Amino acid sequence: MRIDRQHIIYDSDYLNQIIVYTMSRASKEMWGIWRLNVCEKGMFSSCPLLWEGGAKPLSVVSADKRNDPKDRPILPCVLPIRQQLYQQWAEHYDHASASLMRSITDMIYRYDFGIVGCYYNDTWDEYSSEAEQIANRLIKESADSADEVLAIMTTVYDVSFGAGYTRIPMDVAEHIYGLWLKYKSNDNK
């Protein structure tokens, strides 16, 4: 990665804080959002921010990965697609349902489980049809536990990809159950 531009106020020792999104199929430990603090004298020079394996060069004061290894961040390149699909859902459903659908899509995208595996592309919408089906089934059938959410998700994925091809992590079902509870509590107001 190369930092293209830098604005500097003082020509002296300084601390640069850089937020970097990294993606690499070669190293799942390295991908994610990193906050790097680089200390140098004068202008920012060409230097590595992290060595292979995550070791810091001398000029890097700190390097902190900001995301959980199982929970990938929403990449900036998908934000326009995400907004466009939300608008389409909001025109067809109400805003609360559209928000639930977008949140479920975010969760599936960030965990990137199963045979879809689209995280490294800007194809956030690859997860949207299953998320829409899951949200509609939750709204229609309700769910009283994460286990019931997992059963609904499994049914949706079995229809989409064939029985047994997608293993849904329980923590994803728990997060989606939390989203469902928030939707229900807002719907009853």
LUMTILUM-972659 format. One record per residue (C-alpha): x, y, z. Coordinates in nm, 2 decimals. Each point is the difference from the previous one (the first is absolute). Example, Ala and Ser with C-alpha at 12.3 -4.5 7.8 and 13.67 -1.06 7.14 Angstrom:
2
R       c1       c2       c3
R     1.23    -0.45     0.78
R     0.14     0.34    -0.07
END
This chain:
189
R       c1       c2       c3
R     0.00     0.00     0.00
R     0.13     0.35    -0.08
R    -0.12     0.32     0.16
R    -0.05     0.24    -0.29
R    -0.03     0.33     0.17
R     0.07     0.15     0.33
R    -0.08     0.34     0.15
R     0.26     0.12     0.25
R    -0.02     0.30     0.23
R     0.34    -0.01     0.17
R     0.33    -0.13    -0.13
R     0.11    -0.17     0.31
R    -0.06    -0.33     0.19
R    -0.36    -0.10    -0.04
R    -0.24    -0.29     0.05
R    -0.20    -0.11    -0.30
R    -0.32    -0.20     0.08
R    -0.11    -0.20    -0.30
R    -0.31    -0.21    -0.03
R     0.05    -0.28    -0.26
R    -0.24    -0.26    -0.14
R     0.20    -0.31    -0.10
R    -0.12    -0.30    -0.20
R     0.19    -0.30    -0.08
R    -0.11    -0.35    -0.08
R     0.35    -0.11     0.07
R    -0.01     0.11     0.37
R    -0.32     0.01     0.19
R     0.18     0.12     0.31
R     0.11     0.32    -0.18
R    -0.32     0.11    -0.17
R    -0.23     0.24     0.18
R     0.01     0.35     0.13
R     0.34     0.11     0.15
R     0.08     0.32     0.19
R     0.36     0.07    -0.05
R     0.20     0.27     0.18
R     0.32     0.10    -0.18
R     0.26     0.23     0.15
R     0.26     0.16    -0.22
R     0.19     0.32    -0.04
R    -0.10     0.23    -0.29
R    -0.22    -0.12    -0.28
R    -0.15    -0.35    -0.01
R     0.25    -0.22    -0.19
R    -0.04    -0.32    -0.18
R     0.00    -0.27     0.27
R    -0.18    -0.32     0.07
R    -0.29     0.03     0.24
R     0.00    -0.37     0.10
R     0.23    -0.29    -0.08
R    -0.14    -0.34    -0.11
R    -0.14    -0.17     0.30
R    -0.10     0.33     0.16
R     0.34     0.11     0.15
R     0.04     0.37     0.02
R     0.30     0.19    -0.15
R     0.18     0.24     0.23
R    -0.18     0.31    -0.13
R    -0.34    -0.15     0.09
R    -0.09     0.09     0.36
R    -0.31    -0.21     0.01
R    -0.20    -0.22    -0.22
R    -0.34    -0.11     0.12
R    -0.25    -0.21    -0.19
R    -0.34     0.14     0.06
R    -0.23    -0.28    -0.10
R    -0.07    -0.35     0.12
R     0.15    -0.27    -0.23
R    -0.35    -0.15    -0.07
R    -0.17     0.34    -0.05
R     0.13     0.18    -0.30
R    -0.06     0.37    -0.04
R    -0.24     0.15    -0.26
R     0.23     0.11    -0.28
R    -0.03     0.35    -0.14
R    -0.04    -0.12    -0.35
R    -0.34    -0.17     0.08
R    -0.16     0.31     0.16
R    -0.17     0.12    -0.32
R    -0.14    -0.35    -0.08
R    -0.12    -0.02     0.36
R    -0.18     0.33    -0.01
R    -0.16    -0.07    -0.34
R    -0.14    -0.34     0.11
R    -0.13     0.16     0.32
R    -0.19     0.25    -0.21
R    -0.15    -0.28    -0.21
R    -0.11    -0.18     0.31
R    -0.14     0.31     0.16
R    -0.22     0.06    -0.31
R    -0.13    -0.35     0.01
R    -0.02    -0.05     0.38
R     0.00     0.25     0.29
R     0.32     0.16     0.13
R     0.02    -0.22     0.31
R    -0.02    -0.32    -0.21
R     0.26     0.15    -0.25
R     0.23     0.08     0.30
R    -0.03    -0.36     0.13
R     0.07    -0.14    -0.35
R     0.31     0.23    -0.03
R     0.12    -0.10     0.35
R    -0.04    -0.37    -0.07
R     0.19     0.04    -0.33
R     0.28     0.19     0.18
R     0.03    -0.29     0.25
R     0.01    -0.27    -0.27
R     0.25     0.21    -0.20
R     0.23     0.06     0.29
R     0.01    -0.36     0.11
R     0.02    -0.13    -0.36
R    -0.09    -0.36     0.08
R    -0.11    -0.28    -0.23
R     0.05    -0.05    -0.37
R    -0.07     0.36    -0.09
R     0.34     0.14     0.12
R    -0.03     0.35    -0.17
R     0.17     0.21     0.26
R     0.31     0.08    -0.20
R    -0.21     0.14    -0.28
R    -0.23     0.30     0.01
R    -0.30    -0.23    -0.02
R    -0.19     0.08     0.32
R    -0.32    -0.05    -0.19
R     0.08    -0.37    -0.05
R    -0.12    -0.06     0.35
R    -0.31     0.22    -0.03
R    -0.26    -0.25    -0.14
R     0.06    -0.25     0.29
R     0.00     0.29     0.25
R    -0.33     0.13    -0.15
R    -0.15    -0.35     0.03
R     0.12    -0.04     0.36
R    -0.14     0.34     0.10
R    -0.34    -0.08    -0.16
R    -0.01    -0.34     0.17
R     0.08     0.16     0.34
R    -0.27     0.27    -0.05
R    -0.25    -0.26    -0.11
R     0.08    -0.29     0.24
R     0.19     0.18     0.28
R     0.28    -0.17     0.20
R     0.04    -0.03     0.37
R     0.36    -0.11     0.01
R     0.33    -0.01    -0.19
R    -0.07    -0.37    -0.06
R    -0.32     0.09    -0.19
R     0.19     0.26    -0.20
R     0.26    -0.26    -0.09
R    -0.28    -0.24    -0.11
R    -0.15     0.28    -0.22
R     0.34     0.08    -0.15
R     0.08    -0.36    -0.06
R    -0.33    -0.05    -0.19
R     0.06     0.31    -0.21
R     0.36    -0.11    -0.09
R    -0.10    -0.36    -0.06
R    -0.25     0.12    -0.26
R     0.25     0.24    -0.16
R     0.30    -0.23    -0.01
R    -0.11    -0.35     0.08
R    -0.03    -0.18     0.33
R     0.31    -0.01     0.21
R     0.22     0.22    -0.22
R     0.00     0.30     0.24
R     0.11    -0.02     0.36
R    -0.14     0.31     0.18
R     0.21     0.10     0.31
R    -0.21     0.02     0.32
R     0.14     0.34     0.08
R    -0.15     0.14    -0.33
R    -0.34    -0.14     0.10
R     0.04     0.16     0.34
R     0.09     0.34    -0.15
R    -0.30    -0.02    -0.24
R    -0.22    -0.10     0.29
R     0.11     0.32     0.17
R    -0.08     0.20    -0.31
R    -0.34    -0.17    -0.01
R    -0.07     0.09     0.37
R     0.09     0.37    -0.08
R    -0.24    -0.01    -0.30
R    -0.28    -0.14     0.21
R     0.05     0.25     0.28
R     0.00     0.29    -0.24
R    -0.30    -0.14    -0.18
R    -0.21    -0.01     0.32
R     0.05     0.37     0.07
END
